[in-house]
Amino acid sequence: MRAAPAALLLQLLLLLGPPLQVTGVAEEPPPPVVVIAILARNAEHSLPHYLGALERLDYPRARLALWCATDHNVDNTTEMLQEWLAAVGSDYAAVFWRPEGEPRPYPDEEGPKHWTRERHQFLMELKQEALAFARGLRADYILFADTDNILTNNQTLRLLIGQGLPVVAPMLDSQTYYSNFWCGITPQGYYRRTAEYFPTKNRQRRGCFRVPMVHSTFLVSLRVEGAAQLAFYPPHPSYTWPFDDIIVFAYSCQAAGVSVHVCNEQRYGYMNVPVKPHQDLEDERVNFIHLVLEALVDGPPMWASAHVSRPPKSPTKMGFDEVFVISLARRPDRRERMLSSLWEMEISGRVVDAVDGRTLNSSILRSLGVDLLPGYRDPYSGRTLTKGEVGCFLSHHSIWEEVVARGLARVMVFEDDVRFQSNFRGRLETLMEELPRPEAGEPRGGGGRAGPARPGGGWVLLLDPGVRPEPGWCPQAAGLPAPAPDAARGRVPAHHV
């Protein structure tokens, strides 16, 4: 293989370490040698987070070797990867950089996300080169990990090695039902729906389970029986299944009698949902931003490498006069998550300290002129309002007072427990474009739900320029307390986002 000469040289570099010191005490055996295969194409949007996760793996870098390849890029992937290797490459036992060809589309390629037969073959050849490099290096394992798979669990490598399995994948979470394993495969090599998939994906059953195929991120032991027969390219002589790298490798494992497992006992990380062949890199970037937001909620979050220059972000108010973020001062974790989420979406928000319901009592409420609706009971629980709900109302009311005082016509309000839908910003921009302008003299809320919240939310307010609501105008929604009677004139509901 083309990588063989470099592999022999790097093998010597790996083995020529400092001599062992004779101390009279038995030395613990060193950790296994692992090659990490990094195959990057048009990965500018995810590569900084991917590399950041590799940096944080709890595994001695002196026992890790990197095999890197990048090709056919139309973005900054090559420069990013080279910048990162220049900063940290010397920490690793060995680094192999496969020369990159000239950027070009594949024949018959309809776009950067369209997989043609030639593209599949080239990827198989790359993975085969990486596999040959690891064998030439006499490594114990090789880890294949796609560059939009982010291993947020820094124990992932140790945990997988500890399973002692021939081929094992850490189950990765995504925004949908998608993951990096199949529970069933047809005799023709296509996906087969099984009763085990969703209980496994949702961790209703936990453990390491034998499956017919894993993909995207998986660890291969090079020391087990049959490992020498594993291959990505060329396919097995009797292969008749679809010409796809993940299916070719699954067949190779089956033919060699090598078992394949997926483990879901831990949360290992995340994978981006693939876009459709007709979609483009911007669609993939938007998907990945949502994945970053989901990780901020579910944890652990993804952190980008500090050794990679990223495209600058330019947060704006999206044409609103103000973007408010209601946040409790005693919950800095939620405040930080919310501000990080807005930053990722390039939305500029201003924090407003929420009224803390724990500090409220009847005397304070009377002094504020706030009273509950007589006889009000929550329609679901049958109870009266809690102090937290009253504090929530007062927080929103203070913003409406500012809207009136400053004469704001177009504002957006978030609570700090919002959970955003995919492409929230794009959806909101579309929503705002589609909203008809209010009739002269008619203040109203902007309609449409652009993203769910648990349990809070937010609202968008649009006012016709030049029209101002009456003093004391305030938002109302089911289950919120009413202001004092003299402040209730002219109120209208504001739609949640």
DOSEGU-285721 format. One line per field, with one value per residue (C-alpha): y, z, x; residue in one letter. Coordinates in steps of 0.05 Angstrom, whole numbers, plus 5000, padded with zeros to 4 digits. Layout:
% DOSEGU-285721
py	Y/...
pz	Z/...
px	X/...
type	A/...
***
This chain:
% DOSEGU-285721
py	5000/5072/5083/5024/5060/5115/5063/5027/5092/5113/5044/5057/5125/5094/5039/5084/5113/5126/5064/5031/5046/4985/4999/4929/4937/4904/4958/4959/4942/5004/5017/4988/5027/5057/5090/5143/5149/5221/5226/5297/5326/5394/5389/5462/5466/5406/5396/5444/5406/5339/5356/5386/5320/5281/5327/5312/5236/5208/5166/5176/5210/5173/5110/5143/5152/5195/5177/5237/5246/5302/5311/5344/5403/5468/5497/5508/5436/5425/5489/5474/5403/5426/5482/5433/5382/5437/5454/5385/5334/5328/5302/5238/5177/5185/5227/5207/5259/5231/5279/5314/5315/5377/5398/5371/5341/5268/5250/5252/5286/5330/5366/5359/5313/5267/5198/5169/5101/5133/5171/5108/5072/5128/5128/5052/5059/5112/5069/5010/5052/5072/4999/4979/5035/5010/4939/4963/5002/4938/4976/4940/4978/5027/5076/5101/5164/5209/5283/5300/5249/5284/5240/5282/5225/5229/5157/5130/5097/5064/5040/5009/4975/4949/4911/4865/4859/4850/4907/4953/5019/5070/5085/5158/5203/5247/5295/5239/5163/5157/5125/5088/5016/4969/4915/4878/4869/4834/4778/4830/4876/4929/4956/4913/4940/4901/4904/4914/4979/5031/5000/5000/5070/5098/5059/5022/4962/4975/4937/4914/4879/4838/4872/4859/4928/4990/5052/5123/5111/5043/5009/4950/4903/4882/4825/4781/4719/4737/4810/4800/4784/4848/4897/4957/4950/4912/4879/4805/4762/4737/4806/4823/4874/4949/4985/5024/5026/5010/4951/4925/4925/4892/4836/4830/4820/4767/4730/4731/4707/4771/4793/4865/4899/4966/4991/5040/5036/5104/5168/5172/5230/5255/5246/5294/5271/5263/5312/5290/5284/5347/5389/5429/5446/5502/5451/5407/5466/5485/5412/5412/5477/5444/5384/5432/5463/5395/5377/5441/5417/5343/5346/5338/5398/5399/5445/5466/5460/5522/5504/5516/5583/5585/5630/5691/5696/5761/5760/5808/5824/5796/5862/5865/5927/5884/5810/5796/5735/5725/5688/5675/5702/5640/5594/5614/5546/5560/5631/5607/5553/5602/5654/5599/5575/5645/5656/5592/5617/5687/5720/5778/5776/5819/5786/5810/5784/5746/5759/5702/5672/5648/5720/5738/5744/5774/5841/5848/5829/5881/5934/5917/5923/5850/5805/5737/5725/5711/5636/5618/5546/5515/5474/5415/5411/5446/5488/5563/5595/5580/5634/5613/5625/5693/5710/5689/5735/5794/5782/5786/5845/5885/5874/5898/5960/5972/5961/6016/6063/6057/6055/5989/5962/5894/5852/5779/5748/5682/5647/5610/5540/5544/5483/5502/5464/5451/5513/5557/5620/5604/5585/5649/5691/5658/5667/5741/5750/5716/5754/5807/5877/5897/5945/6017/6026/5951/5926/5850/5792/5756/5687/5619/5570/5567/5526/5488/5503/5461/5489/5562/5595/5666/5712/5758/5826/5867/5937/5981/6037/6099/6062/6054/6013/6043/6049/5985/5941/5871/5800/5749/5675/5617/5605/5672/5720/5783/5852/5900/5923/5992/5960/5912/5959/5943/5878/5827/5757/5750/5687/5640/5619
pz	5000/4990/5065/5077/5073/5120/5166/5173/5190/5239/5271/5288/5315/5359/5386/5398/5463/5526/5557/5614/5683/5725/5793/5821/5817/5761/5711/5691/5618/5576/5547/5478/5417/5380/5312/5302/5230/5214/5146/5135/5077/5079/5155/5173/5213/5258/5256/5314/5361/5335/5347/5414/5435/5412/5453/5516/5509/5574/5540/5536/5471/5468/5454/5400/5327/5278/5206/5170/5101/5071/5000/4952/4999/4981/5052/5102/5125/5102/5134/5199/5204/5188/5239/5292/5275/5277/5348/5379/5330/5366/5428/5391/5378/5303/5252/5180/5132/5067/5009/4985/4912/4877/4900/4849/4847/4832/4764/4765/4833/4841/4902/4961/4998/4940/4946/4879/4867/4856/4921/4959/4927/4944/5017/5020/4992/5044/5101/5074/5073/5145/5164/5128/5164/5232/5215/5191/5255/5294/5331/5376/5353/5302/5317/5259/5277/5228/5235/5253/5310/5374/5431/5492/5540/5550/5575/5510/5486/5553/5560/5491/5499/5567/5533/5499/5437/5365/5334/5381/5372/5425/5413/5394/5406/5352/5344/5315/5315/5277/5308/5287/5287/5255/5294/5231/5160/5102/5061/5007/5054/5067/5133/5168/5221/5286/5354/5388/5355/5393/5462/5448/5419/5476/5528/5554/5551/5568/5555/5497/5443/5383/5319/5245/5231/5263/5227/5233/5298/5319/5347/5312/5349/5306/5351/5350/5307/5238/5243/5187/5139/5153/5094/5065/4995/4952/4975/4991/4927/4941/4958/4924/4973/4960/4943/5008/5056/5119/5087/5054/5123/5156/5104/5115/5190/5176/5126/5174/5233/5272/5318/5320/5381/5402/5474/5504/5579/5577/5541/5494/5449/5390/5315/5264/5224/5151/5103/5038/4973/4945/5006/5015/5066/5096/5112/5145/5184/5209/5231/5269/5305/5330/5354/5393/5425/5443/5476/5517/5545/5554/5568/5567/5521/5461/5465/5405/5403/5423/5370/5310/5280/5270/5226/5267/5292/5284/5332/5315/5341/5276/5262/5331/5373/5431/5447/5521/5560/5627/5673/5748/5779/5823/5762/5727/5693/5655/5640/5611/5570/5541/5523/5492/5451/5426/5409/5368/5329/5324/5362/5408/5472/5534/5602/5647/5719/5733/5793/5841/5866/5929/5952/5943/5997/6001/6025/5966/5917/5947/5942/5868/5857/5835/5853/5830/5789/5838/5842/5792/5791/5744/5693/5697/5771/5801/5846/5852/5824/5855/5875/5818/5768/5798/5793/5720/5707/5741/5700/5635/5661/5674/5602/5577/5619/5585/5517/5533/5564/5507/5452/5424/5365/5353/5409/5424/5494/5516/5582/5600/5596/5522/5480/5408/5347/5290/5247/5297/5270/5198/5218/5257/5199/5153/5203/5210/5135/5127/5182/5154/5181/5232/5212/5232/5306/5319/5365/5367/5381/5326/5312/5304/5345/5322/5379/5440/5512/5575/5611/5593/5526/5500/5455/5397/5397/5335/5338/5280/5278/5311/5351/5426/5475/5535/5599/5639/5578/5594/5566/5585/5575/5605/5676/5688/5742/5724/5740/5783/5750/5732/5694/5654/5600/5529/5542/5486/5484/5456/5417/5445/5405
px	5000/5022/5026/5074/5142/5119/5089/5156/5191/5138/5141/5214/5197/5144/5190/5250/5225/5264/5296/5260/5287/5305/5274/5266/5191/5151/5129/5056/5047/5037/4968/4954/4977/4917/4915/4861/4839/4818/4784/4759/4721/4685/4684/4698/4633/4648/4724/4741/4694/4717/4790/4774/4743/4805/4849/4809/4811/4839/4892/4967/4984/5050/5008/4966/4983/4944/4929/4901/4871/4830/4807/4758/4747/4713/4720/4776/4783/4854/4880/4844/4872/4943/4939/4917/4972/5024/5001/4992/5021/5087/5050/5030/5072/5066/5028/5018/4991/4965/4978/4916/4894/4868/4799/4749/4679/4670/4641/4565/4566/4505/4533/4581/4533/4518/4550/4570/4601/4669/4664/4646/4705/4754/4731/4740/4810/4827/4801/4840/4903/4891/4880/4945/4982/4958/4979/5047/5056/5038/4985/4936/4874/4849/4794/4753/4714/4677/4692/4620/4620/4640/4665/4646/4661/4737/4738/4711/4775/4790/4719/4718/4785/4763/4706/4756/4713/4738/4697/4659/4623/4603/4530/4524/4465/4434/4375/4331/4323/4389/4451/4514/4491/4440/4405/4384/4406/4371/4402/4414/4453/4399/4374/4323/4277/4279/4244/4311/4333/4293/4301/4375/4377/4335/4376/4315/4362/4435/4498/4540/4500/4520/4496/4507/4536/4567/4590/4617/4654/4681/4743/4775/4822/4880/4901/4839/4831/4805/4827/4878/4821/4782/4782/4746/4774/4771/4707/4706/4707/4637/4609/4543/4514/4508/4573/4579/4639/4599/4563/4627/4661/4601/4604/4679/4668/4615/4659/4719/4677/4692/4636/4611/4581/4551/4555/4505/4517/4551/4537/4596/4579/4540/4534/4505/4445/4465/4434/4400/4440/4407/4425/4489/4543/4501/4446/4498/4525/4455/4444/4509/4494/4430/4471/4516/4453/4426/4492/4488/4421/4434/4508/4564/4573/4619/4679/4720/4795/4833/4886/4841/4822/4747/4705/4684/4613/4574/4514/4457/4388/4358/4323/4289/4295/4315/4325/4312/4335/4299/4345/4349/4412/4417/4418/4484/4485/4421/4443/4509/4475/4426/4478/4521/4462/4447/4520/4522/4461/4492/4435/4453/4412/4409/4401/4345/4348/4284/4241/4256/4191/4227/4234/4160/4108/4038/4065/4112/4057/4010/4063/4071/3996/3991/3933/3910/3848/3791/3777/3832/3855/3906/3866/3914/3933/3872/3918/3930/3992/4059/4108/4152/4096/4082/4156/4155/4096/4129/4193/4154/4114/4178/4198/4131/4140/4207/4176/4126/4177/4226/4174/4200/4161/4194/4222/4237/4237/4269/4266/4330/4300/4283/4301/4309/4285/4331/4345/4311/4341/4323/4252/4244/4270/4220/4164/4179/4180/4112/4076/4029/4039/3985/3932/3944/3931/3929/3984/3990/4036/4073/4045/4076/4116/4188/4217/4192/4210/4210/4172/4183/4187/4185/4146/4153/4119/4107/4076/4058/4110/4084/4031/4043/4002/3968/4009/4005/3996/4021/4024/3973/3974/3935/3956/3989/3965/3930/3958/3921/3856/3883/3940/3897/3871/3890/3926/3933/3965/4035/4049/4102/4163
type	M/R/A/A/P/A/A/L/L/L/Q/L/L/L/L/L/G/P/P/L/Q/V/T/G/V/A/E/E/P/P/P/P/V/V/V/I/A/I/L/A/R/N/A/E/H/S/L/P/H/Y/L/G/A/L/E/R/L/D/Y/P/R/A/R/L/A/L/W/C/A/T/D/H/N/V/D/N/T/T/E/M/L/Q/E/W/L/A/A/V/G/S/D/Y/A/A/V/F/W/R/P/E/G/E/P/R/P/Y/P/D/E/E/G/P/K/H/W/T/R/E/R/H/Q/F/L/M/E/L/K/Q/E/A/L/A/F/A/R/G/L/R/A/D/Y/I/L/F/A/D/T/D/N/I/L/T/N/N/Q/T/L/R/L/L/I/G/Q/G/L/P/V/V/A/P/M/L/D/S/Q/T/Y/Y/S/N/F/W/C/G/I/T/P/Q/G/Y/Y/R/R/T/A/E/Y/F/P/T/K/N/R/Q/R/R/G/C/F/R/V/P/M/V/H/S/T/F/L/V/S/L/R/V/E/G/A/A/Q/L/A/F/Y/P/P/H/P/S/Y/T/W/P/F/D/D/I/I/V/F/A/Y/S/C/Q/A/A/G/V/S/V/H/V/C/N/E/Q/R/Y/G/Y/M/N/V/P/V/K/P/H/Q/D/L/E/D/E/R/V/N/F/I/H/L/V/L/E/A/L/V/D/G/P/P/M/W/A/S/A/H/V/S/R/P/P/K/S/P/T/K/M/G/F/D/E/V/F/V/I/S/L/A/R/R/P/D/R/R/E/R/M/L/S/S/L/W/E/M/E/I/S/G/R/V/V/D/A/V/D/G/R/T/L/N/S/S/I/L/R/S/L/G/V/D/L/L/P/G/Y/R/D/P/Y/S/G/R/T/L/T/K/G/E/V/G/C/F/L/S/H/H/S/I/W/E/E/V/V/A/R/G/L/A/R/V/M/V/F/E/D/D/V/R/F/Q/S/N/F/R/G/R/L/E/T/L/M/E/E/L/P/R/P/E/A/G/E/P/R/G/G/G/G/R/A/G/P/A/R/P/G/G/G/W/V/L/L/L/D/P/G/V/R/P/E/P/G/W/C/P/Q/A/A/G/L/P/A/P/A/P/D/A/A/R/G/R/V/P/A/H/H/V
***
